[in-house]
C-alpha cells in the first residue's frame, strides 16, 4: 500500500505534466522508470491509467525489444496518428511523413538524368495523396477550350503549384519544404541546390553514403516538429486549442542492446541542439539506468536515480536546473530517472485514478464557431469601444499600437489598476507622483542598456505595490504624498544600485515595476493575479516593496504574494498580527504595540497625565466596514487600551459633528487627546478641535499616519494657525537635519543620492520619513541578492536565485542587524522589526511644518532608547519635553 500511494503520486505528477498544455512553454522530461524483473511493468500501469473510456490522453505503448530506432519511431508515429483517443483531433505528422516517404523512394534503377523528375513525380503523388494516371482510366478527352482548360487543371496546374510549394515562392504555403532546408541536420544549406537536391540524399541509393546518425536525428527532429506544430496555439488555428493533453510515448523493456536507449538519447540531443522544447512526454521502463545503462546499485548513479517517494521534489529540482543543463548541452539534461520499488501493483491497478483530458473550451468546438463569430462582432461593437473609452477616461494604457516595457492594466471603479515599468503607463493624476514614476522609468532604461553590456551582473526586478489612485481625485491634487515618498526612496536606491553594479560584478542592477491597487488597496486581489503571471514570465522578479495601509485587503494581498513565495518588504505597515498572513513577510517599521508603548510612556512620564482620549477614523470606509477591515487603526486602539487600562482610556469614532468641547484643556485637565485614525481626516479634525477649543487646545498627539498629512503641503495651507502637534515618526533618522552631520557610510550615501536624484536636502527641500524607510527596504533586498550573487560566481543566472533564497538571505544580512538610514534593522522569526526606533516629533506650528529650519519637527521622545544604536548613529537620547507652540 505504501508503494501504491507513492505510485499514485507519480500518476498525479504525470497528470499535472500533460493536462492543459501551456502555450509553447513545454518542459516535459524523459521520465525513465527503473524497475526489477518479475513484477508488473510500471509502463503497463501507466498505459492503464491513460486508457480512459471516453476522452483519452494521446499515447502509444511500444516494446523496445528487438526494435531499432527507426522502427520504434515509426510505431510511435502510426500509433499517435491513428487518432483513437475518444473524439480528440488526430495528430498529423506532415514533416515526419514526408521524411519517411522520401526514405521509401528507390531511384536505383532510374537513369541519373531522370532521377530528379521521378523523385518529383513520386513526391507530388504523396503530397496530393492520389495515384498516377498510368494504369487507370485516362481523363476524358473533351476537346476545344474546355478540354484545354481541363488539361491545364489536371496536368499542368498541379505541377506548377507543387513547384511553387517546394521552392517557397507560394506565399503562406510550403512550410514543410522550407523547414527541411532550414533545419540543421544533414547540413542542407551546404549542398548546392534546392529541396530536391536535399531530398535525393534521403532516397536510395544516395542514402547509404550519408551519416546514418544524422539521418536518425533528422527523423526525430521532424517527428518532434510535427508535435510542436500540432500544439502551437494560434488564434486562427482551432485544432491546437482543442488539444487539452500532451501526447505520451510509453516504451517498455528499453535496454542498451535495442533501440530504446538510442531513441531517448536522440530526443535529448535534438532538444538540446535545436534549443526547442516539444509537448511529448516520454515514459520508459528498464532494468538499468539510462543513458549509460548502469545498474541501479552502481555508485555512479547515486546522484541521478531518485526514489519513487521523492519524485515530486526531484521534478521541481529538474525544472529549475534545466536551463543550466541545456546551456551546457549535457547528455542527460532531459532525463529524470526514478527507481520503482520491487512491489507488484497489479492488484491495485483498478484503484489508480484515470487521467482524463478535460473537454476543450466551448469557443474551440466546431459547433460554436458560428456563435463565436456572432459574439465577436457583438463584443467588438458593444464592449471593446466602451472599454477603450473607460480606459481613456481613467488615464489607463489603452492604445493597441503602443509597445515596450512591462505593462498590464485594467479599469476598476474609474481607476487604472495594474503594473507598469514604462512611461506609456503612469498611475495617478498627481503630477508630483507622476514625476517620480518618470524618474524610475528613465532609470529602468538606463539599467537595461547597462545590463546588455554587462550581462555577468545580477539584474533584479522589484515591484512597488501601493495605492496610487482614487475615483474622485482632482487634476493636480496632491493626494498620495506617502506613496510619492516611498517611490522617491526606491528611485534613490535604484540609482545607488546602478552606480555600484557598474563598478562591482556581484552588485545587482535594479529594475522597478510600479503596481497600483486603487484607493485603499481595494483591488489588491486583481493586481496580485497580474503580478503572479509577471513573476512566472520574469524570473528576475524577486520581491515586492510597499503595500501601504494595514487593511484586510492588504493582508489578503500579502497572503496571495506569500503563496507565490515572493518576499514582501513593507516600509510602513505596522498592524499587529499582519505578519500571520505570510511566511515571506518582512516589516521594516516597529509594530503598533511599540507605538502604543511610546505614547503611554510619553503621556504618563513626560506630560504627567493619566488619561488618553483617542479619536479614530477609517478613511473613506464607513464605521462598520472600518471596524472589520482596518487592521492598523483597530490594533492601535487595542494597544493603547491595554497600556492605559479601561479606566484611563476613552475612544470615539470621529466624524463631522462630534462635540470636541469636552476635551479642551480646561475640561480635560488630566488627559491628552490622541488622533489614532487615518491621515485623510486629520486636517478636518484639527480644524474642528481648534475651533471648539479656541485658546484652550489640549496636548495633541498624532499617530504615525499623520506624517502623510504633514508631507502634503497643499493640505496644510488651511491648517489652524500656531497649533503645535506631537506625532510618531518611523524614519526621523533620515531627515535632512540628521543627515547633514551623519558619520556612517549608509546615511552619507543616502544624502548624496537624494540630492542627486531627487534634489532634496538643498534649497529648503526636506525629506519625508517614508523616503528613508523605502530606501532601507530596497537596499536591504539588494544586499541579500548581492550576497547570493557573490557566492554564485561572476556568471549571473536568474533561475539559480529564487525569491525563497533571497528571503533567507535577508534574514542573514540582518543578523545581528542591518545598519539602515532609519535605524538598525533586525527581524524576529515572523519577519517583524525588533527594537526598531520610533521617535515622537514636535512641530510647533502645523501650517509651517518643514517650511523653514525653525519649523522642522524636533525629537522630544524615543523608543526604545538603545545605547548601541545611539552610539552607531551618534544620536544621544533626546531631552524629553512637552510639545509647545514656542520651541
Buried (B, 14 or more C-beta within 10 A) or exposed (E): EEBBEBBBBBBBBBBEBBBEBEEBEBEBBBBBBBBEEEBBBBBBBBBBBBBBEEBBBBBBBBBBEEBBBBBBBBBBBEBBBEEEBBEBBBBBBBBBBBBBBBBEBEBEEBEEEEBBEBBBBBBBBBBEEEEEEEEEEEEEEEEEEEEEEBBEEEEEEBEEBBBBBBBBEBEEEBBBBBBBBEBBBBEBEEEEEBBBBBBBBBBBEBBEEEEEEEBBBBBBBBBBBBBBBBBEBEEEEBBBBBBBBBBBBBBBBBBBEBBBBBBBBBBBBBBBBBEBBBBBBBBBBBBBBBBBBBEBEBEEBEEBBBEBBEBBEBBEEBEEBBBBBBEEEBBBBBBBBBBBBEBEBEEBEEEBEBBBBEBBEEEBBEEBEEEBEEEEEEEEEEEEEEBBEBBEEBBBBBEEEEEEBBBBBBBBEBBBBBBBBBBEBBBBBBEBBBBBBEBBBEBBBEBBEBBEEEEEBBBBBBBBBBBBBBEEBEEEBBBBBBBBBBBBBBBBBBBBBBBBBEEEBBBBBBBBBBBBBBBBBBBBEBBBEBBBEBBEEBBBBBBBBBBBBBBBBBBBBBBBBBEBBBBBBBBBBBBBBBBEBBBBBBBBBBBBBBBBBBBBBBBBEBBEBBBBBBBBBBBBBEEEBBBEBBBBBBBBBBBBBBBBEEEBBBBEBBEEEEEBEEBBBEEBEEBBBBBBBBBBBBBBBBBBBBEBBEEBBBBBBBBBBBBBBBBBEEBBEEBBEBBBBBBBBBBBBBBBBBBEEBEBEBBEBBBBBBBEBBEBBEEEEBBBBBBBBBBBBBBBBBBBBBBBBBEBEEEBBBEBBBBBBBBBBBBEBBEEBBBBBBBBBBBEEBBBBBBBBBBBBBBBBBBBBBBEEEBBBBBBBBBBEBEEBBEBBEBEEBEBBBBEEEB
